[in-house]
Amino acid sequence: MTDTREPDSLGAQPYPGTQGGGRQYQGYDQYEAGPLPGERPGAEAGPAQPYTPPQAYPTPEQPGVRRPRTGARTQPRTRKARLRVAKADPWSVMKVSFLLSIALGICTIVAAAVLWMVMDAMGVFSTVGGTIAEATGSSESNGFDLQSFLSLPRVLMFTSIIAVIDVVLATALATLGAFIYNLSAGFVGGVELTLAEDE
């Protein structure tokens, strides 16, 4: 719709001292001097600023950095896992036990040789051998000779025989123990282990 009323009916007053047929109205000058609808006053004072929408929560100073809460634990939590040994492979148990018993036999032989050398250097065999020879000797015989009986080759031979027997027995017993464990694990469920990470 178009308003057909004259400017006088809108409340516009003519300026005093107007000339001729050109009339000027005070009401129109007031509308021309004011800001347009939707235009903020003082917008021409500086460059236009980008529009920033309001935020419901304040922006953190360092994004991506999580600050611990007050009273919360700062130490890392140790993870634990509960496992169960359900079956032991007899073949793998036999191989491992065989190698371990061989290593134990070699260590036994070396330890026996070192111990014999130390005792011989300290004169233990001569002292004890002399005492035993006097106790068991007679007028016809000199008694028991401990030094010749406990010579190094004979000691190493006895130790090697014991080491071989130990290898055979340890391997057989470990394999038999694996079979017995598998049978018992079928009834009771096996041995349970709790594993935890190193802190």
C-alpha atoms as one frame of an Amber mdcrd trajectory, in Angstrom:
protein
   0.000   0.000   0.000   1.204   3.501  -0.735   0.676   6.396   1.647  -0.922
   9.227  -0.382  -0.958  11.737   2.419   1.065  14.892   2.005   4.144  15.486
   4.126   2.238  18.104   6.136  -0.085  15.486   7.548   2.903  13.365   8.757
   3.998  16.061  11.187   6.766  17.568   9.007   7.230  21.250   9.684   8.654
  23.601   7.018  11.885  25.381   7.855  11.480  29.104   8.443  12.847  31.259
   5.639  12.362  28.771   2.780  12.409  30.310  -0.668  10.167  29.884  -3.701
   8.490  26.687  -4.595  11.094  24.396  -3.013   9.842  23.369   0.422  12.016
  21.698   3.002  10.615  19.692   5.879  12.189  19.157   9.214  10.809  15.640
   9.673  12.536  14.280   6.536  15.875  15.779   7.551  15.715  13.974  10.876
  15.206  10.589   9.136  18.007  11.315   6.666  20.478  12.200   9.435  19.789
   9.065  11.556  21.216   5.559  10.979  19.491   3.111   8.719  17.604   0.172
  10.200  20.004  -2.640  11.053  23.036  -0.283  10.941  24.959   0.069  14.202
  25.974   3.595  15.183  29.660   4.312  14.988  30.279   1.626  12.334  32.234
   4.074  10.164  34.635   4.942  12.986  36.868   1.927  12.359  37.269  -1.164
  10.183  34.548  -3.793  10.309  35.158  -6.490  12.952  34.269 -10.143  12.323
  31.179 -11.352  14.059  31.864 -13.562  17.076  28.965 -15.699  18.261  28.396
 -15.968  22.005  29.882 -19.047  23.719  28.192 -21.059  26.416  31.514 -22.177
  27.975  34.847 -20.322  28.187  37.566 -21.457  25.819  40.443 -23.243  27.640
  43.821 -21.552  27.595  45.691 -24.571  26.203  43.466 -26.842  24.153  44.393
 -30.504  24.245  45.962 -30.375  27.738  43.808 -32.071  30.316  44.245 -30.711
  33.813  43.795 -33.127  36.721  40.782 -32.599  38.901  41.158 -31.577  42.501
  41.510 -34.640  44.702  41.937 -37.057  41.753  44.776 -39.563  41.564  47.669
 -38.432  39.394  49.527 -41.783  39.429  48.941 -44.076  36.432  46.739 -47.056
  37.115  48.492 -50.434  36.951  46.681 -52.821  34.645  46.406 -56.451  35.715
  45.489 -59.577  33.791  44.391 -62.857  35.336  45.422 -65.874  33.236  45.163
 -69.617  33.677  47.653 -72.278  32.578  45.265 -74.815  31.094  47.782 -77.188
  29.474  51.518 -77.845  29.388  52.926 -79.394  26.214  54.920 -82.502  27.264
  57.234 -82.280  24.245  58.256 -78.691  24.983  58.632 -79.513  28.692  60.919
 -82.420  27.827  63.145 -80.298  25.588  63.474 -77.491  28.114  64.154 -79.856
  31.013  66.761 -81.737  28.948  68.697 -78.584  28.157  68.485 -77.320  31.724
  69.678 -80.628  33.173  72.646 -80.690  30.755  73.606 -77.187  31.849  73.244
 -78.221  35.493  75.433 -81.290  34.908  78.209 -79.212  33.320  78.090 -76.759
  36.213  78.323 -79.678  38.649  81.438 -81.076  36.968  83.174 -77.686  36.883
  82.274 -76.994  40.509  83.626 -80.384  41.622  86.933 -79.801  39.804  87.366
 -76.320  41.297  86.494 -77.568  44.781  89.016 -80.434  44.536  91.774 -78.039
  43.480  91.053 -75.678  46.342  90.997 -78.458  48.918  94.212 -79.969  47.526
  95.949 -76.584  47.682  94.892 -76.178  51.305  96.318 -79.595  52.196  93.044
 -81.105  53.286  93.560 -84.431  51.509  97.069 -84.931  52.935  96.029 -84.116
  56.494  92.865 -86.179  56.487  94.553 -88.942  54.528  97.355 -89.183  57.080
  94.895 -89.374  59.950  92.864 -92.094  58.240  96.043 -94.048  57.350  97.188
 -94.015  60.984  93.748 -95.098  62.200  93.355 -97.942  59.742  97.015 -98.943
  59.446  98.686-101.915  61.021 102.143-103.458  61.151 101.491-105.351  57.940
  99.710-102.613  55.917  99.907 -98.848  55.741  96.127 -98.328  55.947  93.674
 -96.615  53.617  95.216 -94.178  51.147  92.712 -91.322  50.790  94.785 -89.255
  48.374  94.984 -92.012  45.759  91.291 -92.818  46.143  90.175 -89.179  45.774
  92.405 -88.277  42.859  91.195 -85.681  40.372  90.499 -88.083  37.447  88.471
 -90.382  39.695  86.506 -87.448  41.160  85.706 -86.108  37.687  84.594 -89.552
  36.540  82.222 -89.954  39.492  80.870 -86.456  38.941  80.275 -87.125  35.228
  78.345 -90.304  35.995  76.187 -88.454  38.501  75.574 -85.649  35.968  74.450
 -88.114  33.271  72.073 -89.833  35.675  70.748 -86.442  36.713  70.064 -85.495
  33.067  68.086 -88.666  32.419  66.097 -88.513  35.646  65.329 -84.795  35.412
  64.102 -85.093  31.814  61.920 -88.102  32.585  60.454 -86.594  35.735  59.695
 -83.256  34.050  57.898 -84.985  31.154  55.935 -87.155  33.541  55.050 -84.087
  35.570  53.663 -82.397  32.438  51.338 -85.365  31.806  50.186 -85.375  35.417
  49.571 -81.612  35.326  47.440 -81.894  32.190  45.320 -84.585  33.831  44.830
 -82.568  37.000  44.136 -79.338  35.068  41.222 -81.070  33.343  39.549 -81.493
  36.752  40.496 -78.351  38.702  41.138 -75.913  35.838  44.878 -75.394  36.141
  47.081 -72.831  37.865  45.849 -69.208  37.792  48.346 -66.382  37.350  47.880
 -62.638  37.854  50.114 -60.510  35.609  50.644 -56.772  36.144  52.477 -54.080
  34.209  55.744 -52.743  35.513  55.236 -49.297  37.078
